[in-house]
Amino acid sequence: MRVFVVYCHPSKKSFTYEMMQEFLKGLNDANHEFIVSDLYEMNFNAEISENEYEREAYYRSDIPVAEDVMEEQRKIQESDAIVFIYPVFWTEAPAKLVGWFDRIWTSGFAYNPNPQIKILKKALFILSAGKTMESLKETGESDAMRIVMLGDRIRNRALKKEMIIFDGTTHWDEAQRKERLAGYLKNAYKSGLNF
Ligand SMILES: Cc1cc2nc3c(=O)[nH]c(=O)nc-3n(C[C@H](O)[C@H](O)[C@H](O)COP(=O)(O)O)c2cc1C
């Protein structure tokens, strides 16, 4: 498969960065092709402009889609699957990735009228969450993230949808964290290998 990976983390020293590398290794070993949009690295402009807002909220229909937006849309159209990799920020993705959806999911591409987006074979979200799964479940936050990402943003734009949450990744207990993350890196590799 040809896989489009949208990666969003401000630091390359992060667990999320290492985890992406392992995932890509897995994809590579399984002979999948991939391309990566590293939103910080490419200095992606995540702020929707007034013109873009007016287009997306149907005030005006005469505003063209920006070139950097079309480029990301092209990457989707040329792929079979999409993967989002990011750390959880306030039960959401980092603002840059939220803004990516604001700008890339345009009308005529991702929603009415006449959406042209290709129905992808698979959409996978791989998240690093500081909180434990126990806490994310108790508060309903893990369900909320699934509803927003798989339900709202992907909806019927992919045939299969999945969210993997690597939980408890904060620095509270370094020894425990190290052991946990080593296991997660193996799982990230396997997710790529079995994609
Ligand atoms: C601004 C900010 C907001 C955060 N919000 C959450 C949150 O809502 N839920 C959560 O589980 N972790 C939250 N965290 C913790 C991060 O998810 C955690 O630091 C990250 O996943 C650790 O992985 P990394 O080493 O790759 O950054 C937040 C961190 C930051 C910096």
PDBQT file of the ligand as one rigid body, heavy atoms in Angstrom, charges set to zero:
ROOT
HETATM    1  C1  LIG A 201       0.155  21.299  26.083  1.00  0.00    +0.000 C 
HETATM    2  C2  LIG A 201       0.043  19.882  26.533  1.00  0.00    +0.000 A 
HETATM    3  C3  LIG A 201      -1.210  19.332  26.760  1.00  0.00    +0.000 A 
HETATM    4  C4  LIG A 201      -1.331  18.004  27.150  1.00  0.00    +0.000 A 
HETATM    5  N1  LIG A 201      -2.579  17.477  27.323  1.00  0.00    +0.000 NA
HETATM    6  C5  LIG A 201      -2.714  16.152  27.601  1.00  0.00    +0.000 A 
HETATM    7  C6  LIG A 201      -4.004  15.557  27.697  1.00  0.00    +0.000 A 
HETATM    8  O1  LIG A 201      -5.031  16.202  27.555  1.00  0.00    +0.000 OA
HETATM    9  N2  LIG A 201      -4.083  14.234  27.959  1.00  0.00    +0.000 N 
HETATM   10  C7  LIG A 201      -2.982  13.460  28.122  1.00  0.00    +0.000 A 
HETATM   11  O2  LIG A 201      -3.110  12.248  28.315  1.00  0.00    +0.000 OA
HETATM   12  N3  LIG A 201      -1.714  13.991  28.041  1.00  0.00    +0.000 NA
HETATM   13  C8  LIG A 201      -1.576  15.313  27.775  1.00  0.00    +0.000 A 
HETATM   14  N4  LIG A 201      -0.319  15.875  27.668  1.00  0.00    +0.000 N 
HETATM   15  C9  LIG A 201       0.858  15.014  27.833  1.00  0.00    +0.000 C 
HETATM   16  C10 LIG A 201       1.424  14.578  26.486  1.00  0.00    +0.000 C 
HETATM   17  O3  LIG A 201       0.493  13.831  25.776  1.00  0.00    +0.000 OA
HETATM   18  C11 LIG A 201       2.704  13.789  26.753  1.00  0.00    +0.000 C 
HETATM   19  O4  LIG A 201       3.635  14.709  27.284  1.00  0.00    +0.000 OA
HETATM   20  C12 LIG A 201       3.285  13.188  25.497  1.00  0.00    +0.000 C 
HETATM   21  O5  LIG A 201       2.407  12.284  24.936  1.00  0.00    +0.000 OA
HETATM   22  C13 LIG A 201       4.587  12.472  25.854  1.00  0.00    +0.000 C 
HETATM   23  O6  LIG A 201       5.151  11.952  24.677  1.00  0.00    +0.000 OA
HETATM   24  P1  LIG A 201       6.396  12.651  23.963  1.00  0.00    +0.000 P 
HETATM   25  O7  LIG A 201       7.601  12.347  24.807  1.00  0.00    +0.000 OA
HETATM   26  O8  LIG A 201       6.461  12.046  22.641  1.00  0.00    +0.000 OA
HETATM   27  O9  LIG A 201       6.110  14.135  23.919  1.00  0.00    +0.000 OA
HETATM   28  C14 LIG A 201      -0.169  17.203  27.325  1.00  0.00    +0.000 A 
HETATM   29  C15 LIG A 201       1.094  17.782  27.101  1.00  0.00    +0.000 A 
HETATM   30  C16 LIG A 201       1.207  19.092  26.719  1.00  0.00    +0.000 A 
HETATM   31  C17 LIG A 201       2.569  19.671  26.486  1.00  0.00    +0.000 C 
ENDROOT
TORSDOF 0
